[in-house]
């Protein structure tokens, strides 16, 4: 049986909201040695949606003049992942956290190839991946008994 070779371009995601999990958030360097903060997301497979398990990448670069990272942009991603406003965090704290990425196709003005683009972020609507369910409230009339009073 013969087959045909097909270009594997991964396909551009349809515009929309996608529940994702952050697999990586780290400071590293490009092949050329430029410092970069890279985030890698994966479309959640535990949520019924298109593109399950597809990876989405986001890079942040230092300002050419000041050498500072775009802290506000990174902070907005962190907040969408559940880090409370004003709280300090490390990049590793973002790994394993979920959020919504609104994706839209981007066609460069110079005629380059169309690619995925993150338009904005939002807090997850289905909750964090693997989060424990909330404890149910104790039934009416329930009285806690200390362990030392138990007969067994």
N, C-alpha and C positions, 0 to 999 in steps of 0.2 A: 504494500500500500504506500502511495506517495503522499507527501504533504506539501503545502506552500509556505514559504517563509513570510512572516508578517512582522512589520516593524513593531517593536515593543516600546511605545512612548508613554505607557502608563495611563494615558487618557487624562483629559482635563475634567475635573469634577464639575458637575452641574451646580449652578448657584444655589446656595441654601445653607441652613444651619446643620452642623454635624457635631454630635457628642464625641469628644476625643479624650484620650488619656495622655498625659505627658510622660514619655518614656525616658527622655534625657533633657537635662538643662545643665549646661556646663560651659565654662570658659576654656577656650582652646585657641588654636591658631589655624589659619588657612594653609594650604600647601605652599603659598608664597610667603608665609610667616606673619601675616597680618592678624592681630588679636581679634577674636570674634566670640560672641556668646551664641551658642547654638542650642536650639530647642527642637526636640523631635517629638512629634505627636503621632498617635495612631487612632484611626476611627474605631470606636468601640464596637466590639463584636457581641457584647451582651445587650445591645440596644438595637431594635429593629430599624435599620436605616441602610441607605446605599453606601457603597464603598467600604464595607466593613474590613478592617485590618489594613487599610491603605495608610501609608505614612505621609505626613505633612511636616515640612521643615520650615523653621523660622530662624533667621540670623540677625543679630544686632551688632553694630560696629561702633567703635569709639569715634567721637567727634574729631575731625581732622585738626581743628584749631585748639581745642581745649584738652583733648585726650580723654574726655569723660564718656562714660557709657550713657545711653539714653534711659536714665533711671525711671523717668515717668512712664515710658512705654513698657519697660520690663515690669514695673510696679502694677500697671493696668492688667497685664497678663496674670500676675500673681493674685491680684484681687479677684479676678474672674475665676481663679482656681481655689478660692475660699480663704485666702490670707486676708485677715481683717485690715481695713484701711489704717495706715499709720504704723502697722506692726513691722518690725525688722524681720528679714528672712535671708536665707542662703539659697543659692540656686538649687542645691541638692534637696531643699525642702519642697520643691515643685514637682519632683519626680514622683509619679504615681497618683498625682492629683488630676482631676477631670475638669473640663470646661466645654463650652460651645465655641466652635470656630465658625464664623460665617464666611464661607468660601465663595469666590466669584472668579470666573475666568478673566485673565488679563492679557491683552494683546498689545505688545510694545508698539509705540508710534514709529519706530524705525523698521517695522515690518518683520521683526523677529517672530519666533514661534510662540503661539499662545500657551500660557501656563497658568497654574493655580495661583491664587492670591488670597491672603487672609484680609477680609474687609474690616471685620471687627470681632470682638470676643464678648462672651457673656457667661454668667454662672451656669453650671450644669442644671438641667431641669429634672434629671432622673437620679441625681445624687452621686456621691463619690463611688468609684468602683470598689466593690468588696466591703463597703461600709457596713458596720453592724446595724441591724434594725434598731429603732428606738425601743427602749424598754417600755413595756406596757405598764400603765398605772396599776397600782395595787388595788384589788377589789375592795369595795366598801366594807368596813368592819375589820379589815386585816390588821393584825397587831404583830409586829416583828418580835421574835423570841431570840434572845442571845444564845449563842452556841452552848455556853456552859449550863444552860437550863434544859437543854435537850436530853432526853433519856437514853439516847444511843450515840 
